[in-house]
Amino acid sequence: MSPHTMALLARLAITAWLGAVAVWDWRTALIPNWLTLPVMAVAGGLRLYQGRWYLLLVWALLYLIWRVNILGGGDAKFLMGLLALFPTYEFALLFCTMVLAISIPLLVVRHWGKRPAELLRAAIGRVGTGRLLPTREELERRGQQYAWTFCLPGVVYLWWLW
């Protein structure tokens, strides 16, 4: 098999994985371990074997982000696998830019129709009670399926920059 064919098959397999994660999260609001852990193990093991030890620091940061309830556990493990697949500064920059560009309109739509005073009162209430970050219950209750916003930069990077 030629290197070009192998690269194409790898791209197709990773695209299928990203699509499966996005669809599974959209339908169930969960990303199961069987979708994340194999990629974390294989891609992470390969990167550590290559000497990219900074990946452990990235994974520790994602673990902390999960522990303070910014992300769900499935999202954090998915990002660990994604960043192990693409451990470059270029991907990190593309990822942050795309997620920000997608998230701002999603936030506007989510809060459309609410008065600015209402939003400000809610923010002041959270600060006043010292609850800046959501609780685990709030994170689970929201049922927000946004893994696709993490998958999209992966597909773009995979097909245009990898």
C-alpha positions as CSV (number, residue, x, y, z in Angstrom):
1,M,0.0,0.0,0.0
2,S,1.4,3.4,-1.0
3,P,2.0,6.1,1.6
4,H,-0.6,8.3,-0.1
5,T,-3.2,5.6,0.3
6,M,-2.3,5.0,4.0
7,A,-2.5,8.7,4.7
8,L,-5.9,8.9,3.0
9,L,-7.2,5.9,5.1
10,A,-5.9,7.5,8.3
11,R,-7.7,10.7,7.4
12,L,-10.9,8.8,6.7
13,A,-10.7,6.8,10.0
14,I,-10.0,10.0,12.1
15,T,-12.9,11.8,10.3
16,A,-15.2,8.8,11.0
17,W,-14.1,9.0,14.7
18,L,-14.8,12.7,14.9
19,G,-18.2,12.3,13.3
20,A,-19.1,9.4,15.6
21,V,-18.2,11.6,18.7
22,A,-20.2,14.5,17.4
23,V,-23.3,12.4,16.6
24,W,-23.1,10.4,19.8
25,D,-22.8,13.5,21.9
26,W,-25.6,15.2,20.0
27,R,-28.0,12.3,20.5
28,T,-27.2,11.3,24.0
29,A,-25.4,14.3,25.6
30,L,-22.6,11.8,26.6
31,I,-19.3,10.8,25.0
32,P,-18.6,7.2,26.1
33,N,-15.3,5.9,27.2
34,W,-15.1,3.3,24.3
35,L,-15.0,6.3,21.9
36,T,-12.3,8.2,23.7
37,L,-10.0,5.9,25.7
38,P,-8.6,3.9,22.7
39,V,-7.6,7.1,20.9
40,M,-6.1,8.5,24.1
41,A,-4.1,5.3,24.6
42,V,-2.9,4.9,21.1
43,A,-2.2,8.5,20.1
44,G,-1.1,9.5,23.6
45,G,1.2,6.5,23.8
46,L,2.7,7.3,20.4
47,R,3.3,10.9,21.3
48,L,4.9,10.0,24.6
49,Y,7.1,7.5,22.9
50,Q,8.1,10.3,20.5
51,G,9.2,12.4,23.5
52,R,6.3,14.8,23.6
53,W,6.1,14.8,27.3
54,Y,4.3,18.2,27.4
55,L,1.2,16.2,26.5
56,L,1.1,15.0,30.1
57,L,0.9,18.7,31.2
58,V,-1.9,19.3,28.7
59,W,-3.8,16.3,30.0
60,A,-3.3,17.4,33.6
61,L,-4.8,20.8,32.6
62,L,-7.8,19.2,31.0
63,Y,-8.3,17.0,34.1
64,L,-8.3,20.2,36.2
65,I,-10.8,21.8,33.8
66,W,-13.0,18.8,34.3
67,R,-12.6,18.8,38.1
68,V,-13.8,22.4,38.3
69,N,-16.8,21.6,36.2
70,I,-16.0,23.6,33.1
71,L,-16.2,20.5,30.9
72,G,-17.9,17.2,31.3
73,G,-15.7,14.1,31.6
74,G,-16.4,12.8,28.1
75,D,-15.5,16.2,26.6
76,A,-12.3,16.3,28.6
77,K,-11.3,12.8,27.5
78,F,-12.3,13.6,23.9
79,L,-10.0,16.7,24.0
80,M,-7.2,14.6,25.4
81,G,-7.5,12.2,22.5
82,L,-7.8,15.0,20.0
83,L,-4.8,16.9,21.3
84,A,-2.8,13.7,21.3
85,L,-3.7,13.2,17.6
86,F,-2.7,16.8,16.7
87,P,-0.1,18.0,19.3
88,T,1.0,21.1,17.4
89,Y,0.8,24.8,18.0
90,E,-0.9,25.2,14.7
91,F,-3.8,22.9,15.7
92,A,-4.0,24.6,19.1
93,L,-4.4,28.0,17.4
94,L,-6.9,26.8,14.9
95,F,-8.8,25.0,17.6
96,C,-9.1,28.0,19.9
97,T,-10.0,30.4,17.0
98,M,-12.7,28.1,15.6
99,V,-14.2,27.2,18.9
100,L,-14.4,30.9,19.9
101,A,-15.8,31.9,16.5
102,I,-18.5,29.2,16.8
103,S,-19.2,29.7,20.6
104,I,-19.9,33.4,20.4
105,P,-22.9,33.1,18.1
106,L,-24.1,30.1,20.1
107,L,-24.0,32.1,23.3
108,V,-25.9,35.0,21.6
109,V,-28.6,32.6,20.4
110,R,-28.8,30.9,23.8
111,H,-29.4,34.2,25.6
112,W,-31.4,35.9,22.9
113,G,-34.4,37.7,24.3
114,K,-33.0,38.1,27.8
115,R,-32.6,41.6,29.0
116,P,-29.0,42.8,29.7
117,A,-30.1,43.7,33.3
118,E,-31.3,40.1,33.8
119,L,-28.0,38.7,32.6
120,L,-26.0,41.2,34.7
121,R,-28.1,40.3,37.8
122,A,-27.5,36.6,37.3
123,A,-23.7,37.2,36.9
124,I,-23.6,39.4,40.0
125,G,-25.6,36.8,41.9
126,R,-23.0,34.1,41.0
127,V,-20.1,36.3,42.0
128,G,-21.9,37.3,45.2
129,T,-22.4,33.7,46.3
130,G,-18.8,32.8,45.3
131,R,-20.1,30.3,42.7
132,L,-18.2,31.5,39.6
133,L,-18.1,28.0,38.1
134,P,-21.0,25.7,37.6
135,T,-21.6,22.8,39.9
136,R,-21.5,19.2,38.6
137,E,-25.3,19.1,38.8
138,E,-25.6,22.3,36.8
139,L,-23.2,20.9,34.2
140,E,-25.2,17.7,33.9
141,R,-28.6,19.4,33.9
142,R,-27.8,21.7,31.1
143,G,-27.5,18.8,28.7
144,Q,-25.6,20.8,26.2
145,Q,-24.2,18.9,23.3
146,Y,-21.3,20.9,21.9
147,A,-18.7,18.3,21.1
148,W,-19.2,19.1,17.4
149,T,-17.6,22.4,18.1
150,F,-14.5,20.5,19.1
151,C,-14.7,18.1,16.2
152,L,-15.0,20.7,13.5
153,P,-11.5,22.1,14.0
154,G,-10.2,18.6,14.0
155,V,-11.8,17.9,10.6
156,V,-10.5,21.2,9.2
157,Y,-7.0,20.6,10.4
158,L,-7.0,17.0,9.2
159,W,-8.0,17.7,5.6
160,W,-6.4,21.1,5.0
161,L,-3.3,21.4,7.2
162,W,-2.1,17.9,8.3
